[in-house]
Amino acid sequence: MSSDTRQKLKSDIISTIDGAKVILQTLSQEIWSCPELAYQEKQAHDTLVRFFSNQPGWKVESNFILETALRATWGPFGGTEDDETVNVGYLCEYDALPGIGHACGHNLIAEVGAAAALGLKSAIERQPNCAVRVKVTVLGTPAEEDGGGKVDLIQAGAFQDMDVVFMAHPAQEDVSFSPCIAITDCTVKYRGKASHAAAYPWEGINALDAAVLAYNNLAVLRQQLKPDWRLHGIIKHGGEKPNIIPDYTEMEFYLRTPMLNDLSELKTKAEACFKSAALATGCQVEITYPNHAYANILRNTILENLYKENGKTLGMEFKDNPNQFAGSTDFGNVSYLLPGIHPFFSIGSKALNHTAQYTEAAGAEEAQPYTLRTAKAMAMTAVDVLFGEGLLQRVKEEFTQAIQKEA
C-alpha cells in the first residue's frame, strides 16, 4: 500500500475519533465516577459491553472467561477467505484503587483502547479492495492493580490468535517505552503461642518478634541488593493487646526486579530472612505468593518508533531521556506472549499516579484531548503495521529475538 493511501487511512482515524469524542468521554466518565476494585468491576464491564454493543459491526462477549472481562471483535474484513487474518488487539483496563478511586487513570486506558479500535475499524472498512484480511479485537482486562487479570486471560488462551497488541497508560509525559519491572507479592504468616505478657511471658512464643526480626532482616539485606531491585512491605497484623503475647502476625511484601529472570533470586534471599526469623523465635512460618507474578515489559523498538512518529504528527513531544516508570503491570506478561507496546501518555497534569490529585486529573475535561490523541497514535501505528511493506514480519522477528535473549 502506498504511503498516500496509508495517510488517507490515518486521516480517517483522526476524523472518526474526533467525531466520537462525546461518547468516548461519556464512557470514561461512567467508569471514573464509579470506581471498582480488582475483579469487582461490574459497572465498568457493563459500560464497555453496552458501548460496543451500540457500535455497528462489533460482536461482543460479556463475562468473557472472567466475570468482569469482555471481548469485542470486528472482522475479518478485506483480503480473501484464503488469506491469513491479521488480528490487532487493544486492551482496556478499568479497575480502581482502594480509597482514592481512579488514581492511576484506568478509565482513560479503557477510553484509549475503545477509541483506537473504533478509529482503526472505521478507517479499514472505508478502504475499497483492502488487500489485507484484518480483524480487530478489544479485550477488557480486569484486576491490573491487584491479582493480574491479564495473566488469567493468558492462561485461558484469550491472546492466542492475536498478532500484535496495544495499550497505553496515563502518566505525566509522553513516553514510547518504559520497561516497568517484574513483581511478585508475598504474604508471610507467623504463628506462635499466646501468653500473659507480664505474668508468665516465658510460656509464650512471640509472633510479633518474628515479624519484627524479619522486617529488620530485610532492611539489612537491602545493603547487598542490586541498586535497581526493590523490596518493600508492611505488617498487616501485629497482635491484639499489649498484655497478650501475639500468637499470630501477618506481613505483606512486594518483591521487584527489572527482569523476570532475576525475581527467583530475590525470592530466595527474602525467604531466608523470613525463615530465619521463625527459627530465632520458635514460631511457625507460612510463606505464600497469592497472586500472579508480573513480568517486565519486553520492548519492541519497531513498534515504539512507529508510535513515536505518528505521535509527533499529532503534537506529542518525546524527551531523549524521559523519566522511567518504576511500577509494574501485567501487560509485561502479555509482552512475553506476542509483540506489543505499552506507552505512557501525558494528560496535561503534573499530578503523580496513585494520588488523590491524579484521580481528579483523570476525570477532568483537560485530560480528554491528550487521551484521544494517544488513541489516534495507537490506531495509526496499527495502520503502518498492517499495510507497511514487511513491517509486521519485522515486528514479529524482533519479538522472537527478544524472547530468545531472555530464555
C-alpha positions as CSV (number, residue, x, y, z in Angstrom):
1,M,0.0,0.0,0.0
2,S,1.3,3.4,-0.9
3,S,2.2,6.0,1.7
4,D,-0.5,8.3,0.4
5,T,-3.1,5.6,1.0
6,R,-1.9,4.9,4.5
7,Q,-2.1,8.6,5.2
8,K,-5.7,8.6,4.0
9,L,-6.4,5.8,6.4
10,K,-4.8,7.8,9.2
11,S,-6.8,10.8,8.4
12,D,-10.0,8.7,8.6
13,I,-8.9,7.5,12.0
14,I,-8.5,11.1,13.2
15,S,-11.9,12.2,11.9
16,T,-13.6,9.1,13.3
17,I,-12.2,9.5,16.8
18,D,-12.9,13.3,16.8
19,G,-16.5,12.5,15.7
20,A,-16.9,10.1,18.6
21,K,-15.3,12.3,21.3
22,V,-18.6,12.8,23.2
23,I,-19.5,9.2,23.6
24,L,-15.9,8.3,24.4
25,Q,-15.7,10.9,27.2
26,T,-19.0,9.6,28.5
27,L,-17.6,6.1,28.5
28,S,-14.6,7.3,30.5
29,Q,-16.7,9.3,32.9
30,E,-19.1,6.5,33.7
31,I,-16.1,4.3,34.7
32,W,-14.3,7.1,36.6
33,S,-17.4,8.1,38.6
34,C,-18.0,4.5,39.8
35,P,-14.5,3.2,40.9
36,E,-14.4,-0.6,41.4
37,L,-11.7,-2.8,42.8
38,A,-10.0,-5.7,41.1
39,Y,-12.3,-8.5,39.9
40,Q,-15.3,-6.4,41.1
41,E,-15.6,-4.1,38.0
42,K,-19.2,-5.0,37.2
43,Q,-20.3,-1.5,36.3
44,A,-17.2,-0.8,34.2
45,H,-17.7,-4.2,32.4
46,D,-21.3,-3.4,31.7
47,T,-20.5,0.1,30.5
48,L,-18.0,-1.3,27.9
49,V,-20.3,-4.1,26.8
50,R,-23.0,-1.5,26.2
51,F,-20.6,0.8,24.4
52,F,-19.5,-1.8,21.9
53,S,-23.0,-3.3,21.5
54,N,-24.2,0.1,20.4
55,Q,-21.5,0.4,17.7
56,P,-22.3,-1.3,14.4
57,G,-20.4,-4.4,13.3
58,W,-19.0,-5.5,16.7
59,K,-19.5,-8.9,18.2
60,V,-19.5,-8.5,22.0
61,E,-18.9,-11.3,24.5
62,S,-19.7,-10.3,28.1
63,N,-18.3,-12.1,31.1
64,F,-15.5,-13.4,28.9
65,I,-13.6,-16.1,30.8
66,L,-13.7,-13.8,33.9
67,E,-16.8,-12.4,35.3
68,T,-15.7,-8.8,34.7
69,A,-13.7,-9.4,31.5
70,L,-15.1,-8.8,28.0
71,R,-14.2,-9.3,24.3
72,A,-15.4,-7.2,21.4
73,T,-14.4,-8.3,17.9
74,W,-14.8,-6.9,14.4
75,G,-14.0,-8.7,11.1
76,P,-12.3,-10.4,9.4
77,F,-12.5,-7.8,6.7
78,G,-10.7,-7.5,3.4
79,G,-8.5,-9.9,1.5
80,T,-9.9,-13.3,0.6
81,E,-11.0,-16.2,2.7
82,D,-7.7,-17.9,1.8
83,D,-5.6,-15.1,3.2
84,E,-4.2,-15.3,6.7
85,T,-6.1,-12.9,9.1
86,V,-4.0,-10.3,11.0
87,N,-5.6,-9.8,14.4
88,V,-4.9,-6.4,16.0
89,G,-5.6,-6.3,19.8
90,Y,-6.4,-3.3,22.0
91,L,-6.6,-3.7,25.8
92,C,-8.8,-1.8,28.2
93,E,-8.2,-1.7,31.9
94,Y,-10.8,-0.3,34.4
95,D,-10.1,-1.3,37.9
96,A,-9.5,1.3,40.6
97,L,-7.5,1.7,43.8
98,P,-8.9,1.4,47.3
99,G,-9.8,4.7,48.9
100,I,-8.7,7.0,46.1
101,G,-10.6,5.7,43.1
102,H,-9.1,6.0,39.6
103,A,-5.8,7.4,40.8
104,C,-4.0,5.5,38.1
105,G,-6.3,6.7,35.3
106,H,-7.6,3.3,34.2
107,N,-10.8,4.9,33.0
108,L,-8.6,6.6,30.4
109,I,-6.9,3.4,29.5
110,A,-10.4,2.0,28.7
111,E,-11.2,5.1,26.6
112,V,-7.9,4.9,24.7
113,G,-8.5,1.2,23.8
114,A,-12.1,1.7,22.7
115,A,-11.3,4.9,20.7
116,A,-8.3,3.3,18.9
117,A,-10.4,0.2,18.0
118,L,-13.2,2.4,16.7
119,G,-10.9,4.5,14.6
120,L,-9.0,1.6,13.1
121,K,-12.2,-0.3,12.2
122,S,-13.8,2.7,10.6
123,A,-10.8,3.5,8.5
124,I,-10.3,0.0,7.2
125,E,-13.9,-0.6,6.3
126,R,-13.8,2.5,4.2
127,Q,-10.9,1.1,2.2
128,P,-12.0,-0.3,-1.1
129,N,-10.4,-3.6,-2.1
130,C,-8.5,-3.9,1.2
131,A,-5.7,-6.3,0.4
132,V,-5.0,-7.5,4.0
133,R,-7.5,-9.6,5.9
134,V,-7.9,-7.7,9.2
135,K,-9.6,-8.4,12.5
136,V,-9.7,-6.0,15.4
137,T,-10.1,-7.4,19.0
138,V,-10.7,-5.4,22.2
139,L,-10.2,-7.2,25.4
140,G,-11.5,-5.7,28.7
141,T,-8.9,-6.9,31.2
142,P,-9.8,-6.7,34.9
143,A,-7.6,-6.6,38.0
144,E,-4.4,-5.0,36.9
145,E,-3.9,-3.3,40.3
146,D,-4.3,-6.5,42.3
147,G,-4.4,-10.1,41.0
148,G,-3.4,-9.9,37.4
149,G,-6.4,-10.4,35.2
150,K,-4.3,-10.4,32.0
151,V,-2.5,-13.5,33.4
152,D,-5.8,-15.2,34.0
153,L,-6.8,-14.4,30.4
154,I,-3.4,-15.6,29.0
155,Q,-3.7,-18.9,30.8
156,A,-7.2,-19.3,29.3
157,G,-5.9,-18.7,25.8
158,A,-7.5,-15.3,25.2
159,F,-4.5,-13.9,23.4
160,Q,-3.7,-16.9,21.2
161,D,-4.9,-15.6,17.8
162,M,-3.6,-12.1,18.2
163,D,-0.7,-10.9,16.1
164,V,0.1,-7.6,17.8
165,V,-1.3,-5.8,20.9
166,F,-1.6,-2.2,22.0
167,M,-2.3,-0.5,25.3
168,A,-1.4,3.0,26.7
169,H,-1.2,4.2,30.2
170,P,-1.7,7.8,31.5
171,A,1.3,9.4,33.4
172,Q,2.9,12.8,33.3
173,E,4.6,12.9,29.9
174,D,4.6,11.1,26.6
175,V,7.0,8.1,26.7
176,S,7.1,5.4,23.9
177,F,8.7,2.8,26.2
178,S,9.2,2.3,29.9
179,P,10.2,-1.2,30.9
180,C,8.2,-1.3,34.2
181,I,9.6,-4.1,36.3
182,A,8.8,-7.6,37.4
183,I,7.0,-8.1,40.6
184,T,5.6,-10.8,42.9
185,D,3.7,-10.2,46.1
186,C,4.4,-12.3,49.1
187,T,2.3,-13.0,52.2
188,V,4.1,-14.1,55.4
189,K,2.3,-15.5,58.4
190,Y,3.9,-16.3,61.8
191,R,2.2,-18.5,64.4
192,G,3.4,-18.6,67.9
193,K,1.7,-19.1,71.3
194,A,-0.2,-16.6,73.3
195,S,0.5,-15.9,77.0
196,H,0.2,-13.1,79.6
197,A,2.9,-10.7,78.7
198,A,3.5,-9.7,82.4
199,A,2.6,-12.7,84.5
200,Y,4.3,-15.5,82.6
201,P,5.9,-14.4,79.3
202,W,8.1,-17.4,79.3
203,E,5.1,-19.5,78.3
204,G,4.6,-17.6,75.1
205,I,6.1,-17.7,71.6
206,N,6.0,-14.2,70.2
207,A,4.9,-14.0,66.6
208,L,5.4,-10.2,66.6
209,D,9.0,-10.7,67.5
210,A,9.3,-12.9,64.4
211,A,7.7,-10.2,62.2
212,V,10.0,-7.5,63.6
213,L,13.1,-9.7,63.1
214,A,12.0,-10.5,59.5
215,Y,11.4,-6.8,58.8
216,N,14.9,-5.9,60.1
217,N,16.5,-8.8,58.3
218,L,15.1,-7.5,55.0
219,A,16.3,-4.0,55.9
220,V,19.8,-5.3,56.3
221,L,19.5,-7.4,53.1
222,R,18.9,-4.2,51.1
223,Q,22.6,-3.3,51.5
224,Q,23.5,-6.3,49.3
225,L,20.8,-6.0,46.8
226,K,21.4,-4.6,43.3
227,P,20.5,-0.9,43.0
228,D,17.5,-1.4,40.8
229,W,16.0,-4.3,42.9
230,R,13.1,-3.3,45.2
231,L,11.7,-5.0,48.4
232,H,9.1,-3.2,50.4
233,G,6.2,-4.2,52.7
234,I,4.0,-3.8,55.7
235,I,3.0,-5.6,58.9
236,K,-0.8,-6.1,58.4
237,H,-1.5,-7.7,61.7
238,G,0.7,-7.4,64.8
239,G,-1.3,-8.7,67.7
240,E,-4.4,-7.9,69.8
241,K,-3.4,-6.2,73.1
242,P,-0.1,-5.2,74.7
243,N,-0.6,-7.6,77.6
244,I,-1.1,-10.6,75.3
245,I,2.0,-12.1,73.6
246,P,0.9,-12.2,70.0
247,D,0.4,-15.7,68.7
248,Y,-0.3,-14.6,65.1
249,T,1.2,-11.9,62.8
250,E,0.9,-11.3,59.1
251,M,3.1,-9.3,56.7
252,E,2.8,-8.4,53.0
253,F,5.8,-7.6,50.8
254,Y,6.3,-6.7,47.2
255,L,9.5,-8.0,45.5
256,R,10.6,-6.3,42.3
257,T,13.4,-6.8,39.8
258,P,14.0,-5.2,36.4
259,M,13.9,-8.5,34.6
260,L,11.7,-11.5,35.3
261,N,14.7,-13.9,35.3
262,D,16.1,-12.1,38.5
263,L,12.9,-12.5,40.5
264,S,13.6,-16.0,41.7
265,E,16.9,-15.0,43.2
266,L,15.3,-12.2,45.2
267,K,12.6,-14.5,46.4
268,T,15.2,-17.0,47.7
269,K,17.0,-14.2,49.6
270,A,13.8,-12.8,51.1
271,E,12.6,-16.3,52.1
272,A,15.8,-16.8,54.0
273,C,15.0,-13.7,56.0
274,F,11.5,-14.9,56.8
275,K,12.6,-18.4,57.8
276,S,15.5,-17.3,59.9
277,A,13.2,-15.1,62.0
278,A,10.9,-18.0,62.6
279,L,13.8,-20.1,63.7
280,A,15.1,-17.5,66.1
281,T,11.7,-17.0,67.8
282,G,10.4,-20.6,67.7
283,C,7.4,-19.6,65.5
284,Q,6.0,-21.5,62.6
285,V,6.1,-19.6,59.3
286,E,3.9,-19.8,56.2
287,I,5.1,-18.1,53.0
288,T,2.7,-17.8,50.1
289,Y,2.6,-15.9,46.8
290,P,-1.2,-15.3,46.4
291,N,-1.2,-13.5,43.1
292,H,0.3,-13.9,39.7
293,A,3.8,-12.6,39.2
294,Y,4.1,-9.7,36.8
295,A,6.8,-9.7,34.2
296,N,8.8,-6.8,33.0
297,I,7.8,-5.4,29.6
298,L,9.8,-6.7,26.6
299,R,10.3,-3.8,24.2
300,N,9.7,-3.7,20.5
301,T,11.6,-0.9,19.0
302,I,10.0,-1.1,15.6
303,L,6.5,-0.5,17.2
304,E,7.9,2.1,19.5
305,N,9.4,4.1,16.6
306,L,6.2,3.9,14.6
307,Y,4.2,5.1,17.6
308,K,6.6,8.0,18.2
309,E,6.5,9.1,14.5
310,N,2.7,9.0,14.5
311,G,2.5,10.7,17.9
312,K,4.8,13.6,16.7
313,T,2.5,14.3,13.8
314,L,-0.3,14.8,16.4
315,G,1.8,17.1,18.6
316,M,3.3,14.7,21.1
317,E,6.8,15.5,22.4
318,F,9.1,12.7,23.4
319,K,12.1,13.5,25.5
320,D,15.5,12.0,24.8
321,N,15.9,10.9,28.4
322,P,12.4,10.5,29.8
323,N,11.6,9.6,33.4
324,Q,11.3,5.8,33.8
325,F,8.2,4.5,35.5
326,A,9.2,2.1,38.3
327,G,5.9,0.4,38.7
328,S,4.7,-3.0,37.5
329,T,2.0,-4.2,35.2
330,D,0.5,-7.5,34.0
331,F,0.9,-6.2,30.4
332,G,4.5,-7.4,30.9
333,N,3.2,-10.9,30.8
334,V,1.4,-10.2,27.6
335,S,4.6,-8.8,26.1
336,Y,6.3,-12.2,26.6
337,L,3.5,-13.8,24.6
338,L,3.2,-11.6,21.5
339,P,4.7,-8.3,20.2
340,G,3.1,-5.1,21.6
341,I,3.7,-1.7,23.1
342,H,2.6,-0.1,26.3
343,P,3.5,3.7,26.0
344,F,2.7,6.2,28.7
345,F,1.0,9.5,27.8
346,S,0.6,12.9,29.3
347,I,-2.9,14.1,30.4
348,G,-1.9,17.7,30.9
349,S,-1.2,17.4,34.6
350,K,1.9,17.1,36.8
351,A,0.0,15.1,39.4
352,L,1.6,11.8,40.3
353,N,-0.1,8.4,39.8
354,H,-1.7,6.8,42.9
355,T,-2.6,10.1,44.5
356,A,-5.9,11.9,45.0
357,Q,-4.7,14.7,42.7
358,Y,-4.3,12.2,39.9
359,T,-7.8,10.9,40.5
360,E,-9.1,14.4,39.9
361,A,-6.9,14.8,36.8
362,A,-8.0,11.5,35.3
363,G,-11.6,12.7,35.4
364,A,-11.0,16.2,34.2
365,E,-12.1,17.7,30.9
366,E,-8.5,18.7,30.3
367,A,-7.4,15.1,30.0
368,Q,-9.6,14.4,27.0
369,P,-7.5,15.9,24.1
370,Y,-4.4,14.1,25.3
371,T,-6.3,10.8,25.7
372,L,-7.9,11.0,22.2
373,R,-4.5,12.0,20.7
374,T,-3.0,8.8,22.2
375,A,-5.8,6.7,20.8
376,K,-5.2,8.2,17.3
377,A,-1.5,7.4,17.5
378,M,-2.2,3.8,18.6
379,A,-4.6,3.2,15.7
380,M,-2.3,5.0,13.2
381,T,0.5,2.7,14.3
382,A,-1.7,-0.3,13.6
383,V,-2.2,1.0,10.0
384,D,1.6,1.1,9.5
385,V,1.9,-2.5,10.8
386,L,-0.9,-3.8,8.7
387,F,-0.1,-2.1,5.4
388,G,3.7,-1.2,5.6
389,E,5.7,-3.5,3.4
390,G,7.2,-6.2,5.6
391,L,6.6,-4.3,8.8
392,L,4.6,-7.0,10.6
393,Q,7.2,-9.6,9.8
394,R,9.9,-7.4,11.2
395,V,7.9,-6.7,14.3
396,K,7.5,-10.4,14.9
397,E,11.2,-11.2,14.2
398,E,12.2,-8.6,16.8
399,F,9.8,-10.2,19.3
400,T,11.3,-13.6,18.6
401,Q,14.8,-12.3,19.1
402,A,13.8,-10.6,22.4
403,I,12.3,-13.9,23.7
404,Q,15.4,-15.9,22.8
405,K,17.6,-13.4,24.6
406,E,15.5,-13.8,27.7
407,A,15.5,-17.6,27.6
